[in-house]
Amino acid sequence: MCACACVCVCVCVCVCVCVCVCVCVCVCVRACVCVNLMGGVVWTFEQCFGIHFLAKASHVAFLLCICSLTVCREVKTQFVIQMALEGRTAVVTGAAQGIGRSISEILLKNGAKVALLDVAEATGTTLKKSLDGQYGPERTLFIPCDVQSHQQFKAALQKVVETFGHLDIFCNNAGIVNENDWEKSVSINLMGVVRGSYLALEHMNKLSGGQGGVIINIASLAGLGPFPGAPVYTATKHGVVGFTRSMAATSKMSGYGVRFNMICPTFVQTDIINSLTCPAALGQFAHLADPTRKLMEQHGVLDVSRVSEGFLQLLLDETKDGEALVVVSKGSQYYTFPSL
């Protein structure tokens, strides 16, 4: 008579592909040690393939396949984005910091070439050096440019086309809050968007030899409703919304091959948010600085990455034209405009 203790050890290697076809190669050994009444010890080894093992192997393969599907789906998404943007040329205004910088970085990350336009020459030059280290100097171009100057703007886009060969993506992002100098606000926030869009169309319009493309304007939630304390800023953003929708309809009816969309974020962590509570920038509405701070606390302040992610969404979805993507702390959704 003897007493035995056995253990079954299995080593499996499973390979799963994204269609959930898994192949598992398993090696199993059962080891037993038996002690008889006379004090002898006997070791035995044998294979232990059986129904119980096969069931567990199947379960393991299924779990591995789920993991494989998750990884493959993420890789596929990234691959599709890079395929869509590889070799594309983008121009971003106000690109040296804030939302513009974040949009430039997400475009570069996904394979595009980016021309950075900004009036802040020192900041823009520093940013280009930083981006060159990550993506290579051939992928970026910094051009000092004031969007209020037709001559500077036109020359900048011409240089972009001469450098990269074509223009596919254009982002009107440059903007300010200055209720004290409201004419400058209109000049940058609205006239700059109109000027930039028209100049970009000269290179993108299929009717004039362009390849088509996408123009995305950075508007604001203030472009969809009243915002106390910054009426001129609000008016300019309403103008951007109306202009963008009208240009989308115009492009579609004319066959330009260019989509127009806009992003309408709530408060975003940029220099503009400081202006919204700055008495010097609010001018005669400086007494509304404190209520504005309370609005920020109520609605939350977004990281710039939320806006650049929305930008990428609008850029890649070819069904979106004349759309406003509203981005708030709880998420994002497309705004429903009233039917005319």
C-alpha positions as a Python dict, from the first residue, in 0.01 Angstrom:
ca = {
    (1, 'M'): (0, 0, 0),
    (2, 'C'): (129, 348, -83),
    (3, 'A'): (26, 713, -65),
    (4, 'C'): (73, 928, -375),
    (5, 'A'): (63, 1299, -450),
    (6, 'C'): (40, 1417, -812),
    (7, 'V'): (55, 1749, -989),
    (8, 'C'): (-17, 1829, -1354),
    (9, 'V'): (193, 2111, -1503),
    (10, 'C'): (104, 2255, -1843),
    (11, 'V'): (289, 2508, -2054),
    (12, 'C'): (88, 2656, -2342),
    (13, 'V'): (185, 2898, -2615),
    (14, 'C'): (-114, 3051, -2796),
    (15, 'V'): (-105, 3274, -3101),
    (16, 'C'): (-423, 3468, -3186),
    (17, 'V'): (-489, 3686, -3487),
    (18, 'C'): (-742, 3969, -3507),
    (19, 'V'): (-1017, 3750, -3652),
    (20, 'C'): (-1002, 3548, -3331),
    (21, 'V'): (-840, 3237, -3477),
    (22, 'C'): (-617, 3098, -3206),
    (23, 'V'): (-361, 2820, -3231),
    (24, 'C'): (-228, 2680, -2906),
    (25, 'V'): (67, 2445, -2861),
    (26, 'C'): (71, 2288, -2515),
    (27, 'V'): (308, 2054, -2335),
    (28, 'C'): (177, 1894, -2015),
    (29, 'V'): (345, 1662, -1768),
    (30, 'R'): (197, 1495, -1462),
    (31, 'A'): (449, 1422, -1189),
    (32, 'C'): (366, 1187, -903),
    (33, 'V'): (558, 1088, -595),
    (34, 'C'): (451, 775, -406),
    (35, 'V'): (568, 656, -67),
    (36, 'N'): (504, 292, 23),
    (37, 'L'): (479, 147, 371),
    (38, 'M'): (831, 13, 347),
    (39, 'G'): (971, 362, 308),
    (40, 'G'): (1037, 346, -64),
    (41, 'V'): (982, 653, -279),
    (42, 'V'): (871, 625, -641),
    (43, 'W'): (859, 917, -890),
    (44, 'T'): (647, 884, -1204),
    (45, 'F'): (607, 1117, -1501),
    (46, 'E'): (346, 1097, -1774),
    (47, 'Q'): (164, 1317, -2016),
    (48, 'C'): (-180, 1429, -1900),
    (49, 'F'): (-370, 1545, -2206),
    (50, 'G'): (-738, 1500, -2147),
    (51, 'I'): (-1081, 1654, -2179),
    (52, 'H'): (-1041, 1861, -1865),
    (53, 'F'): (-717, 2009, -1990),
    (54, 'L'): (-851, 2075, -2335),
    (55, 'A'): (-1145, 2266, -2189),
    (56, 'K'): (-914, 2486, -1990),
    (57, 'A'): (-688, 2535, -2290),
    (58, 'S'): (-988, 2646, -2492),
    (59, 'H'): (-1081, 2894, -2219),
    (60, 'V'): (-729, 3035, -2208),
    (61, 'A'): (-726, 3069, -2585),
    (62, 'F'): (-1055, 3259, -2574),
    (63, 'L'): (-922, 3503, -2317),
    (64, 'L'): (-604, 3553, -2512),
    (65, 'C'): (-808, 3615, -2824),
    (66, 'I'): (-1006, 3889, -2649),
    (67, 'C'): (-681, 4056, -2551),
    (68, 'S'): (-551, 4016, -2902),
    (69, 'L'): (-863, 4173, -3046),
    (70, 'T'): (-826, 4474, -2818),
    (71, 'V'): (-465, 4530, -2911),
    (72, 'C'): (-531, 4480, -3280),
    (73, 'R'): (-824, 4719, -3278),
    (74, 'E'): (-611, 4992, -3120),
    (75, 'V'): (-327, 4931, -3362),
    (76, 'K'): (-569, 4927, -3655),
    (77, 'T'): (-721, 5261, -3548),
    (78, 'Q'): (-378, 5423, -3524),
    (79, 'F'): (-279, 5269, -3857),
    (80, 'V'): (-591, 5402, -4031),
    (81, 'I'): (-531, 5755, -3897),
    (82, 'Q'): (-169, 5752, -4010),
    (83, 'M'): (-268, 5621, -4352),
    (84, 'A'): (-521, 5905, -4384),
    (85, 'L'): (-274, 6177, -4284),
    (86, 'E'): (53, 6039, -4419),
    (87, 'G'): (196, 6289, -4666),
    (88, 'R'): (-75, 6548, -4599),
    (89, 'T'): (17, 6911, -4547),
    (90, 'A'): (-154, 7117, -4278),
    (91, 'V'): (-144, 7485, -4183),
    (92, 'V'): (-234, 7594, -3831),
    (93, 'T'): (-264, 7961, -3734),
    (94, 'G'): (-190, 8067, -3378),
    (95, 'A'): (20, 7750, -3362),
    (96, 'A'): (289, 7856, -3116),
    (97, 'Q'): (92, 7772, -2802),
    (98, 'G'): (-240, 7658, -2657),
    (99, 'I'): (-494, 7493, -2885),
    (100, 'G'): (-289, 7563, -3197),
    (101, 'R'): (15, 7387, -3056),
    (102, 'S'): (-190, 7087, -2946),
    (103, 'I'): (-349, 7056, -3292),
    (104, 'S'): (-8, 7083, -3459),
    (105, 'E'): (132, 6810, -3236),
    (106, 'I'): (-155, 6567, -3296),
    (107, 'L'): (-121, 6618, -3672),
    (108, 'L'): (253, 6551, -3660),
    (109, 'K'): (203, 6248, -3438),
    (110, 'N'): (-26, 6100, -3701),
    (111, 'G'): (198, 6152, -4001),
    (112, 'A'): (115, 6496, -4144),
    (113, 'K'): (352, 6780, -4226),
    (114, 'V'): (263, 7101, -4046),
    (115, 'A'): (326, 7467, -4114),
    (116, 'L'): (312, 7665, -3791),
    (117, 'L'): (190, 8024, -3835),
    (118, 'D'): (203, 8266, -3544),
    (119, 'V'): (276, 8630, -3472),
    (120, 'A'): (486, 8524, -3169),
    (121, 'E'): (815, 8463, -3349),
    (122, 'A'): (1031, 8369, -3049),
    (123, 'T'): (776, 8120, -2913),
    (124, 'G'): (717, 7973, -3258),
    (125, 'T'): (1087, 7929, -3328),
    (126, 'T'): (1137, 7753, -2994),
    (127, 'L'): (843, 7522, -3064),
    (128, 'K'): (977, 7428, -3407),
    (129, 'K'): (1312, 7330, -3257),
    (130, 'S'): (1133, 7111, -3006),
    (131, 'L'): (916, 6947, -3273),
    (132, 'D'): (1218, 6896, -3499),
    (133, 'G'): (1374, 6681, -3230),
    (134, 'Q'): (1066, 6458, -3219),
    (135, 'Y'): (958, 6443, -3582),
    (136, 'G'): (1249, 6571, -3791),
    (137, 'P'): (1306, 6919, -3938),
    (138, 'E'): (1156, 6821, -4274),
    (139, 'R'): (810, 6774, -4119),
    (140, 'T'): (759, 7127, -3986),
    (141, 'L'): (783, 7485, -4105),
    (142, 'F'): (747, 7793, -3887),
    (143, 'I'): (644, 8118, -4054),
    (144, 'P'): (594, 8440, -3856),
    (145, 'C'): (256, 8568, -3967),
    (146, 'D'): (-3, 8820, -3853),
    (147, 'V'): (-344, 8701, -3973),
    (148, 'Q'): (-450, 9067, -3993),
    (149, 'S'): (-207, 9120, -4281),
    (150, 'H'): (-330, 8998, -4618),
    (151, 'Q'): (20, 9026, -4761),
    (152, 'Q'): (186, 8824, -4483),
    (153, 'F'): (-87, 8560, -4488),
    (154, 'K'): (-76, 8516, -4866),
    (155, 'A'): (304, 8496, -4868),
    (156, 'A'): (299, 8241, -4586),
    (157, 'L'): (67, 8003, -4771),
    (158, 'Q'): (269, 8042, -5088),
    (159, 'K'): (581, 7941, -4895),
    (160, 'V'): (398, 7638, -4754),
    (161, 'V'): (305, 7517, -5102),
    (162, 'E'): (657, 7582, -5233),
    (163, 'T'): (804, 7383, -4942),
    (164, 'F'): (561, 7092, -4914),
    (165, 'G'): (409, 7090, -5262),
    (166, 'H'): (41, 7123, -5171),
    (167, 'L'): (-209, 7217, -4900),
    (168, 'D'): (-465, 6970, -4766),
    (169, 'I'): (-566, 7080, -4417),
    (170, 'F'): (-617, 7433, -4288),
    (171, 'C'): (-699, 7536, -3931),
    (172, 'N'): (-802, 7892, -3846),
    (173, 'N'): (-716, 7898, -3477),
    (174, 'A'): (-565, 8241, -3404),
    (175, 'G'): (-785, 8444, -3171),
    (176, 'I'): (-791, 8690, -2882),
    (177, 'V'): (-1023, 8831, -2617),
    (178, 'N'): (-999, 9209, -2599),
    (179, 'E'): (-1325, 9394, -2540),
    (180, 'N'): (-1124, 9711, -2482),
    (181, 'D'): (-976, 9700, -2833),
    (182, 'W'): (-1280, 9544, -2997),
    (183, 'E'): (-1177, 9637, -3352),
    (184, 'K'): (-864, 9424, -3314),
    (185, 'S'): (-1079, 9137, -3186),
    (186, 'V'): (-1296, 9156, -3497),
    (187, 'S'): (-988, 9184, -3719),
    (188, 'I'): (-824, 8870, -3579),
    (189, 'N'): (-1117, 8651, -3472),
    (190, 'L'): (-1346, 8701, -3771),
    (191, 'M'): (-1165, 8878, -4053),
    (192, 'G'): (-861, 8656, -4000),
    (193, 'V'): (-1079, 8347, -4041),
    (194, 'V'): (-1238, 8481, -4360),
    (195, 'R'): (-901, 8587, -4500),
    (196, 'G'): (-736, 8257, -4411),
    (197, 'S'): (-1018, 8052, -4561),
    (198, 'Y'): (-1018, 8244, -4889),
    (199, 'L'): (-640, 8226, -4922),
    (200, 'A'): (-640, 7854, -4841),
    (201, 'L'): (-906, 7794, -5105),
    (202, 'E'): (-674, 7940, -5368),
    (203, 'H'): (-454, 7633, -5316),
    (204, 'M'): (-716, 7371, -5221),
    (205, 'N'): (-1009, 7438, -5454),
    (206, 'K'): (-1041, 7157, -5709),
    (207, 'L'): (-1186, 7402, -5961),
    (208, 'S'): (-856, 7590, -5962),
    (209, 'G'): (-626, 7288, -5968),
    (210, 'G'): (-616, 7203, -5597),
    (211, 'Q'): (-658, 6859, -5444),
    (212, 'G'): (-948, 6950, -5217),
    (213, 'G'): (-919, 6912, -4841),
    (214, 'V'): (-1059, 7026, -4510),
    (215, 'I'): (-1081, 7367, -4340),
    (216, 'I'): (-1160, 7357, -3968),
    (217, 'N'): (-1223, 7678, -3778),
    (218, 'I'): (-1187, 7706, -3402),
    (219, 'A'): (-1503, 7881, -3286),
    (220, 'S'): (-1641, 7867, -2932),
    (221, 'L'): (-1945, 7773, -2730),
    (222, 'A'): (-1986, 8151, -2720),
    (223, 'G'): (-2056, 8127, -3092),
    (224, 'L'): (-2378, 7938, -3022),
    (225, 'G'): (-2525, 8155, -2748),
    (226, 'P'): (-2476, 8472, -2541),
    (227, 'F'): (-2169, 8515, -2325),
    (228, 'P'): (-2189, 8805, -2076),
    (229, 'G'): (-1877, 9012, -2035),
    (230, 'A'): (-1738, 8956, -2384),
    (231, 'P'): (-2002, 9065, -2638),
    (232, 'V'): (-1758, 9142, -2920),
    (233, 'Y'): (-1574, 8812, -2872),
    (234, 'T'): (-1914, 8642, -2877),
    (235, 'A'): (-2013, 8827, -3193),
    (236, 'T'): (-1693, 8724, -3370),
    (237, 'K'): (-1747, 8359, -3283),
    (238, 'H'): (-2109, 8376, -3401),
    (239, 'G'): (-1964, 8515, -3722),
    (240, 'V'): (-1721, 8224, -3750),
    (241, 'V'): (-2006, 7976, -3707),
    (242, 'G'): (-2220, 8144, -3972),
    (243, 'F'): (-1930, 8186, -4213),
    (244, 'T'): (-1821, 7824, -4175),
    (245, 'R'): (-2170, 7686, -4236),
    (246, 'S'): (-2221, 7910, -4536),
    (247, 'M'): (-1883, 7817, -4685),
    (248, 'A'): (-1961, 7447, -4642),
    (249, 'A'): (-2282, 7492, -4841),
    (250, 'T'): (-2104, 7705, -5100),
    (251, 'S'): (-1823, 7453, -5145),
    (252, 'K'): (-2066, 7165, -5178),
    (253, 'M'): (-2283, 7339, -5439),
    (254, 'S'): (-1983, 7468, -5633),
    (255, 'G'): (-1780, 7148, -5630),
    (256, 'Y'): (-1474, 7289, -5455),
    (257, 'G'): (-1399, 6955, -5291),
    (258, 'V'): (-1328, 7125, -4959),
    (259, 'R'): (-1514, 7046, -4637),
    (260, 'F'): (-1572, 7320, -4377),
    (261, 'N'): (-1629, 7240, -4009),
    (262, 'M'): (-1585, 7408, -3673),
    (263, 'I'): (-1517, 7324, -3311),
    (264, 'C'): (-1707, 7503, -3034),
    (265, 'P'): (-1535, 7432, -2702),
    (266, 'T'): (-1625, 7568, -2363),
    (267, 'F'): (-1350, 7722, -2146),
    (268, 'V'): (-1006, 7589, -2242),
    (269, 'Q'): (-681, 7620, -2048),
    (270, 'T'): (-509, 7879, -2270),
    (271, 'D'): (-401, 8242, -2244),
    (272, 'I'): (-746, 8347, -2364),
    (273, 'I'): (-901, 8215, -2045),
    (274, 'N'): (-688, 8462, -1849),
    (275, 'S'): (-819, 8747, -2067),
    (276, 'L'): (-1177, 8653, -1981),
    (277, 'T'): (-1115, 8755, -1621),
    (278, 'C'): (-866, 9036, -1688),
    (279, 'P'): (-1007, 9388, -1629),
    (280, 'A'): (-777, 9537, -1894),
    (281, 'A'): (-908, 9294, -2157),
    (282, 'L'): (-1273, 9322, -2052),
    (283, 'G'): (-1272, 9702, -2061),
    (284, 'Q'): (-1614, 9843, -1971),
    (285, 'F'): (-1727, 9492, -1871),
    (286, 'A'): (-1454, 9443, -1610),
    (287, 'H'): (-1718, 9421, -1337),
    (288, 'L'): (-1821, 9084, -1482),
    (289, 'A'): (-1483, 8920, -1416),
    (290, 'D'): (-1599, 8749, -1097),
    (291, 'P'): (-1921, 8607, -1250),
    (292, 'T'): (-1706, 8473, -1533),
    (293, 'R'): (-1482, 8294, -1283),
    (294, 'K'): (-1791, 8133, -1132),
    (295, 'L'): (-1899, 8018, -1477),
    (296, 'M'): (-1560, 7854, -1521),
    (297, 'E'): (-1598, 7673, -1190),
    (298, 'Q'): (-1947, 7563, -1289),
    (299, 'H'): (-1865, 7437, -1638),
    (300, 'G'): (-1504, 7332, -1587),
    (301, 'V'): (-1194, 7416, -1788),
    (302, 'L'): (-1080, 7179, -2063),
    (303, 'D'): (-730, 7066, -2138),
    (304, 'V'): (-623, 7165, -2490),
    (305, 'S'): (-594, 6797, -2584),
    (306, 'R'): (-973, 6767, -2575),
    (307, 'V'): (-997, 7022, -2855),
    (308, 'S'): (-723, 6867, -3067),
    (309, 'E'): (-889, 6526, -3034),
    (310, 'G'): (-1213, 6681, -3157),
    (311, 'F'): (-1020, 6840, -3442),
    (312, 'L'): (-890, 6499, -3547),
    (313, 'Q'): (-1242, 6357, -3531),
    (314, 'L'): (-1380, 6627, -3762),
    (315, 'L'): (-1082, 6595, -3992),
    (316, 'L'): (-1111, 6222, -4049),
    (317, 'D'): (-1490, 6185, -4072),
    (318, 'E'): (-1560, 6261, -4436),
    (319, 'T'): (-1936, 6268, -4372),
    (320, 'K'): (-1900, 6585, -4164),
    (321, 'D'): (-1941, 6909, -4356),
    (322, 'G'): (-2078, 7232, -4209),
    (323, 'E'): (-2083, 7072, -3865),
    (324, 'A'): (-2013, 7223, -3524),
    (325, 'L'): (-1856, 6989, -3272),
    (326, 'V'): (-1935, 7111, -2920),
    (327, 'V'): (-1672, 7009, -2665),
    (328, 'V'): (-1753, 7044, -2295),
    (329, 'S'): (-1629, 6882, -1975),
    (330, 'K'): (-1885, 6600, -1996),
    (331, 'G'): (-1792, 6504, -2352),
    (332, 'S'): (-1853, 6616, -2708),
    (333, 'Q'): (-2147, 6615, -2946),
    (334, 'Y'): (-2254, 6769, -3273),
    (335, 'Y'): (-2473, 7076, -3248),
    (336, 'T'): (-2816, 7058, -3410),
    (337, 'F'): (-2886, 7376, -3603),
    (338, 'P'): (-3246, 7475, -3678),
    (339, 'S'): (-3368, 7386, -4025),
    (340, 'L'): (-3427, 7676, -4260),
}
